[in-house]
Amino acid sequence: METPLIEFKNVTKRFGEKTVLDKVNLNIYGNQITTIIGKSGTGKSVLLKHIIGLLKPDEGAITFQGKPVNTMKKNEWEACRSQMAYLFQNNALLDSMTVLDNVAFPLRQTTKFSKAAIEKRALKRIEDLELTEAIHKFPSELSGGMQKRVALARALVTDPKIVLFDEPTTGQDPIRKNMILSMITHYRRKFGFTAVMVSHDIPDVFFISDRIVILWEGTVGFEGTYEEAVRLKLPMIDEFLRSLDGFQDELTGLLSREAFRVHYAAMLGGTATVAAVSAALFSVQLDLMHETLGPQAAVEVLRALGEYTNRRFNPIGGFSARHSRDEILTIFPHTSISEARQLVADFAQELKHEAIDRIQSITIAKIGVATSFDIYIRAGIAVVSPTDAIDQIIEKARAKQEIVATHRCGSGGNEQ
């Protein structure tokens, strides 16, 4: 069995007479995104601060790569600590420093790089976070959202092995929120770090998390994948997930996954109450590298697809949700497979009159009109059986995904 990178063993933390963490047992595995969720005051940020050593447990132990932290020598712990970066909830920017100096600060404090090398790496992270125009500004001159992005650039500038995110998207609009989550995923893949995140942004965090930890009254109520969470029937998990039913996917305007499941269960209920049901799994693919397009433009593209999907299919009884970071699932009640194919074909062609124009303007604004590129609309269509779970529907539709429309954009290009 894989050894956890970080393990909590019966960790208890008290502040005065209040017990915030109560015999917490938790495993965090390397090269994954683990997201800690729960109601306010359940100890999420306290748990995060134990990982980086800002707090120490009153009881229990924390291990790093199998070795208890409390038995480590000072130089051993410092070697572990040097592999971590922390994005504070309040950003913790230095008011007397410019954006450039704030981002460069960890490199100046912890490395022996030359001044030129430090500035080059800091500028790269500033560009990644689309903060170039704010390089010489001070934190007090920035909006709350820009301050958050500066803090994220600073957390990533040292290329850490473990990054702890305390509410990284608080105060962001839906586009910036999803852009930051997209960047966390992108950088985790690119640099191979382990991410541990505290977040209230549900359902958005479900799309990027490998594991979910639900804190409940100071202890761990659940630890595992999101799919495992919704399959379990433990009362505390059911109560927590039911509280999410009203959440809408802010980025796309679609249903949250929990609301989608409620709609689906009400429609079928495990019996053949609807004569014919079909499903389609949509995605947009561009022949551009993520690094070229950039995370903000990428989430704008998904937003355009989601909003148009909602407007196109809601009036005919369809309902949709984002079921992975880049895929949208739509259910068509009272619709045969042949009717669904025609709906999807019409949808793909109509996209170029509205959503494709918007997607083209987004991408051209990012990379310039001199570049030609293709936009592919992919869809997989499947028959829905009364006993199908949503995950089964997704797999059936994904297996049948194919390009249903291609649009050439950019200088000299013709839409097809």
Buried (B, 14 or more C-beta within 10 A) or exposed (E): EEEBBBBBBEBBBBEEEEBBBBBBEBBBBBEBBBBBBBEEEBBBBBBBBBBBBEBEBEEBBBBBEEEEBEEBEEEEBEEBBEBBBBBBBEBBBEEEBBBBBBBBBBBEEEEEBEEEEBBEBBBBBBEBBBBEEBBEBBBEEBEEBBBBBBBBBBBBBBBBBBBBBBBBBBEBEBBBBBBBBBBBBBBBEEEEBBBBBBBBBBBBBBBBBBBBBBBBEBBBBBBEEBEEBBEEEEEBBEEBBEEBBEBBBBBBBBBBBBBBBBBBEEBBEEEEEBEBBBBBBBBBBBEBEBEEBBBBBBBBBBBBBBBBBBEBBBEEEBBBBBBBBBBBBBBBBEBBBEEBBEBBBEBBEBBBEBBBBBBBEBBBEBBEEEBEBBBBBBBBBBBBEEEBBBEEBBBBBBEEBEEBBBBBBBEEBEBE
